Amino acid sequence: MAALLGEGVHPAPPRRFTTAHPIAYPVFEIPESIPLRGSSQEPGVMRTAQLALTALEEALLNAGWAATELADFNVGVCMGTTVGCTLNSEEFYREFRSGSQPDMAPVIRFLNSNPSQVIARSLEVTGPCQTVVNACSSGTDAIGIGASWIRAGLCDIVIAGGADELCRVTYNGFISLMITDDKACRPFDRRRKGLNLGEGAAVLLLESEKLVRHRKSPTQAILLGYGSAGDAHHLTAPDPQGRGLKRAIFSALEENHMLAGDIAFINAHGTGTPDNDRVESKVLHELFPGVPFYSTKGCTGHTLGAAGAIEAAFTIASLKTGVIPPSAGFEERDPELPAHPVEQKSTVPGRVALSQSLAFGGSNAVLIFGKE
């Protein structure tokens, strides 16, 4: 939250790879000076899995759980990612396409780097284990699916979240779609031109009601609702009327018989692309008129499969601190948008918040959290 409420961080040209583009499109890259603590547990896995393990260690510490204590419970793992680490073994692909027989070590390393399986192995847990690959809603969907396992009695605890790393193929791909800003992204701003890519991970520990009643330390929040819906409008663009997003919102609200008026603030997907921000603004104005909303991608970039999980964590942090941060990168209102994000730090006017994700392929996912 400190970065969201202060000056934040700023994107810069990627350091771990180079391209031939004349423009060095900036990204939010985790610097090498920040150690990925998970690398010591699984030294042979790829960066996406290391990011997930690092977030896991932080989540366990924050929740007051020692890894050894989990053996007494039925623990599931559900993590979201998109391309993850699948596209960063370029040399292997070049050798294969040239007709030679490349060393299979990169393939073995990739097969050992499924983020959910890596977490399950590191903790030696044997509950349900699933990796969700549903574009940019993957982290949100993973948390929603994990919660359903608890409700069904399959798990006492679910480790849920998302992780994604930057790589050259993803970087080039988004540039080719012409939805990447050559400066810091500006979600919902009149001058917005596109997104900045980012990387990272977030993990939430979802606990059953029985465990919550017996835990000594307080919980961070309550997961009150989850909704997921597709609009099947376009491969990359959202439905102009936001039909799928609306269905996902209504589904999440209905889970605990909530109304739109119960929502105190909204963590929007807010990529900074013209189409996404237009659709979100329209839907939020229609369903939640006057409810404050913001985007955090001006501080993190778009972390793809990790985005929904990271934004869920930010939403919980806002509920806990009682503070809504200003929407990073937003400076000038767009007269074509009916709703605009918060421009100044403000107080949370309630106890329930919504976080939403819009993804390629028309996937939409929504989580609703309540303050304990």
Summary of the structure (lengths in Angstrom):
residues: 372
radius of gyration: 19.8
end to end distance: 18.7
largest distance: 62.6
contacts: 1379
relative contact order: 0.17
helix: 38%
strand: 19%
